[in-house]
Every structure is written in C-alpha cells, then in structure tokens.
Amino acid sequence: MCVVIDINVFPHVFIEKLNEYTPLKKWITIGNGKLVYGGTKYINELRQMSKYRKFLIRLRKARRLVEVDCLKVDNQEKLLIDKNLNDFDDPHIIAIIIVSGCKLICTDDKRSYQYIKYKDIYPKNFELPKIYSPKTKKSHTNLSDKKYYADICKPASKIKVPFNL
C-alpha cells in the first residue's frame, strides 16, 4: 500500500497538526502505508524542501519510503512530455505512478486531475490511480483497502512507535 505525494501538499500532510490530510499522515507514519518517490525532478523538488530531510530519513529507516528507479522515471517522464499535454506541469508524478505501479496519488492541483485520469497517457491495461484529496469531496479514509496495494510496496508492516516531523 503506497502513495505518491505531490510536493504541493507535503506541508499539509506532514507539518500541519490536524487537518483533512491527517488520515494519510497516520497511514504512512503509524499504519502500513508507504511513500513512493523517484526521478530527477521529484528528488530535486524534495531537496529544495530541506526541513523534511530528517523526517524522510526516519521514514526510510522505518521502511516507509520506497524509491523508484530514477532512470526509468526520467525516461517515462520524457515519453509523457513528448505527448504535448497542455497546462500539465507534473508529468514526473505520472511517470512515478507508471514505473512503480502505485495506485494512489495525493495532490490538490485540480489542473492535473484530468491528466491523472486520462487513460491514453498510461500503458495499455494500466489501472488508473485514485486521487487522495479532500478537495475532491470523495472519501478515501479506508486507506488500508487492498485496492491501494502495489507490488513495489510489499510487504507493508506497521511501525511500532509513531513519530512526528
């Protein structure tokens, strides 16, 4: 069970105390969820957010952080860029989804929703990811549902001691 979190919602998920992203934070930090990342662009975006460094190290030590092959993500991102998708500035996020097989993405960038759900940018028979965003008004509170399992994130086990940022 894993999720790709768009950088634009990182502060909402991991810094703010109680909010609509709290179920996702708990799922990753004390549940059996994992954060998936990869690719040059995403890693550079993470590096610019230095206040998360220690937190990400703790996630890695707790086996809550799953890195996807950077070269594969970068190559997939180039294929998506070649499709000339107007007004879409997050092809690296879709590339991570495609390479990892992750089935859940957390973003509040409404402009990207149409691209996340656009079947033609994914490989044939690829299961489209679900969007976790309180702004969509859809309930995704059952994050332990098997539909969010991806092979790259197995096995998922619970962390014994919760931690904060």
N, C-alpha and C positions, 0 to 999 in steps of 0.2 A: 504494500500500500504506500503510494508515494504521490508527491505533488511537485509541480514546478511553480515557483512563486515569482511573479513579475516583480522586478525591482521597485516599481512604483508603489507597491503595497507592503514592502518589507517593514517600514516603520509601524504601520498599522498592525501587522501581525505580531511583530516581536518586541516592540518598545512600549506601545501604549498598554495601559493596565487592562481594564475590562472593556471590551468593545465587541462589535459583531464578528470580529475575526478570532475571538477567544477560543471557540471550539477547534479551529485549525491549529492554533498555537499549542493547545493542550494535546491535540492528536500527535503533533510532532515531538513535543518535549516530554510528555508523560504517557502517551498512548503508544501505538505501534506504527505511526506514520513516519515517513522519511522525506527529506527534501532532496530533490534531484536538480542538478545543475551541470553545466558544461558549455564548451565553446568559448572562443576567444572574447567575443563581445560580452557575454554574460559574466565571465570571470573578471573582465576589466571593469564592468559596472559594479561588481561586488567589491573590488579593490578600492574603488572610489568611496565606498561606504566603510571606512576604517573602524567605525565604532562597533561593527558587527564581527570583527576579526576574532576576538576571544570567544564570542558566542558560537561562531561557526567552528572553531577548534573544538569546543565542548561537544557540539553536535557530531563532529567527525569521530571523536573519541567514544561517543556513545553509539556509534554506528547508525546515526540518523541522517547522515549526509552521503549521498550517492553521486559520484562524479561520472559523467558520461564522457566517452572518448572525444576529446577536443577536436581532433582532425575530422572525425565523422560528422560532428555537429557543424563545424565550419563548412564542410563540403555540402551538407544538406542545406545550410543557410544560403549558400551560393545558388543552388538549384531553385530555391524559393525566390530569391532576388531576381533571378532570370525570368520569372513569371510576370514581372512588372505589375505587382499588386499596388494600385494607387492608394495612398494615405495609410499604408501599413508599415509601421516602423519597428515591428518586433518579429521579423522572420526568424531570428535566433531562438525565440521562445518555441515556435512551432518546430524548428529543427531539433530542439532538445526533446520535445514530445515524440517526434517521429523516430529518432535514434533510440530513445530509451524505452518507448512503448508505454510511457507514463499515461495514465488515464484521467488525470485531474490537473487543472491549471487554475491558479489563483491570480486574478487581475481585476482591476476596476476600470481598465481602459476600454470603455464601451466601443470605441472605434475599432478595436481589434476583434470584437465578438463575431462579426460577420466573417472574418478570415479564419478564426479558430474553428468555425462551423462549416467552412467552405470545403466540401468533400474533394474537389478537384485538385487541391494542393497536397493531398495526402496520397500515399501509395494505395494501390488497389486493395480493397477489403480491409483497410485500416479502420479500427474503431475510433471514432472521433472522441476527443477528450470532453469531459464535463467541465463547466466553468464554476469555480467557487468564488462567488462574490455576493455579499449581502445586497448589493445594488440591483441584482437580477431578480430579487424577490422570490428566488427559488430556495427551498430548504435543502441544504447539504449537510445537515447536522449528523447524519449517520455515516461518518467518515470511515467506520470500520467495515462498511459494506464490501463484500468481495468484488464488486464491480470496479473498485479502485486499486485492485491488485495488479501489479506489473512484475514480470519475471525479474527484472533488474533489481527490484527492491526486496526480494525474498531472501532469507526469511526475515520477518519483522517480529521483533520481540519488545516487550515493554521495558522501559527504563525504570530501575528500582527507585532512584532518587530524582525528584523533579528539580529543574534548575531554571533560573531566570537570566535575562540579559544583564 
